[in-house]
Amino acid sequence: MLLGRATWQLFSQLWPSRDDPFSRRMNAAPKLVASRTLADTSAWANSKVIDGDLVEAVKREDRDVVVVGSLSVVRTLMAEDLIDEYRLLTFPTILGTGDRLFPDGGSPTYLECLAAEQASATVLTRYARAAPPSSL
C-alpha cells in the first residue's frame, strides 16, 4: 500500500484501534509513505517513509503497489505512466468543485472498464489502460 503523508496521517488515527477482519488486513499490510516531512511512522504498524524518489521506489517494488487516496502521489505516477489499473470508489456526492483525478488540459487517458459493482451506497469501478480508439 502506498499513501501520501496526509492520507497516512488520517488513516494512522483510524485503523490501528480497529479489530475487525478488514482492519486487521489494513494494519498488517506493508505501507509505504511518500513524504518529505514525516519522520515517525510508529503510529501505524508496518509503515515506512520512502527513502528517496517516489517514482524510483515504485519501480523497485516487486509486488503490486496500491495507492490509497493521495492524489499527488497518483498524479506523479500517472505522469510517469506507472499506473496499470484504476480502482475508483465513487460516492454519490456532487461537490461542483475540487481537484480532479484527470485534470483539465492534460493528455487524453484511454481506459477500458473491467468491472463495476455496487458496494452499499458507493460504486467500485475498475479500469485498465486501453489503446486510443482507432478513429483518432
N, C-alpha and C positions, 0 to 999 in steps of 0.2 A: 504494500500500500504506500502511495506517495501523497503527501499532503504539503501544502504551504503552511507558513507559520501561523497565520490567523485561524485557519481551519483546524490545525493541530491543537492550538491553544483552546479552542472551543470544545473540541472532541475530548481533550485530556481532562476536561472538567465534567464531562458527561459519562463516558464509557467506563472508567475504572471502578466506579461504585456500583455498577450493574452486574447482575449474575445470571441472566437468562442465557439460553443457548447461543443466540446471535451475539450478545455482548461478550460472552466467553471467547467466541471466534475473533471478534474485533480486538479484544485485549491480547490475545495470543499471537495475532498476526504481526510479522515484522513490519515496522513502519519507518519509512524514510521521510525526513522533514527538510523541505527546501527553505532555508532561512539564512540570512546574513547576520542576524542579531540574536537569535535564540541559541543559548549555550546549554541549558539544563533541560534534559528531556526525561528526568526521573519521575515526573508526574504521571507518565503513562508507559507501562512496561513495553519492552521491545521496540522502543523508539530511538532513532539515531539521526542526528543532523547530518546532511550530506556534506562530505568533505570535498570541497572544490566545486567544479562546474556542474550544474544540474543536468545539462544535455549529456555530458560525458558519463555522469553517474548512471543515467538511464541506459545508455549504450552498454555499460559494463554489466548490467543486471542479466543474469542467466534465466530468470523467471519472468513471467508476465508482470508488468507494472500497472497497477490500477490506481488512477488518480481520483481522489475523492474531493469534490468541491474544487477550491484552489484555481480560480480562473486564470491567474497569472501564470501558474505552472502549466496549465493546459495550453495556453497561448504560446508559451515558449516551446513546448513540444510540437505544437501544430506548425510553427514556423520552421522547424527542423524536419518536418514530415515524419515524425516518430509515432503518430497515432494510427493504429490499425483498425480500431473499433471504438465507437462511441456508445456508451450506455447512459441513457438520459432518463432520469426520473422526473416526470413533469407533474407539477401540482396545478390544480385548476384555479390559478390566481392570475388576474390580469393587472399588471402594475403600470404599464404605459411608459415607464422609464426604467433605466438601469443598464448595466453592462450586458452586452450580448455575447453569446458564445462565438458567433461568427460576425465580426464587426463589419459595419458599412465600409465600402471601399476596398475590401480585401479581395483576393483572388477567389474565384468560384471553388467551392468544395463539393465534389460529387460523391454522394453516398447512396448505398443500397440498403433498404430496410430489411433486416434479418428477422426481427420479431417485434411484436407489440403485445403487451399484456396488461390488463388492469390489475393493480395492486391496491386494494382498498379504494381510496379517493384519488389515487395517482395512476399514472400510466408509465410503465417501464418500456422503453424502446431501445432496440439495439440496431446500430447502423455500422456497416463496413465501408471502407473506401471503395469507390467504384470508378471505372473509366468514364471520361466525359462522353456524353451522348454523341453518336456518330454524325448527327445533324449539325454539330457546331464546327 
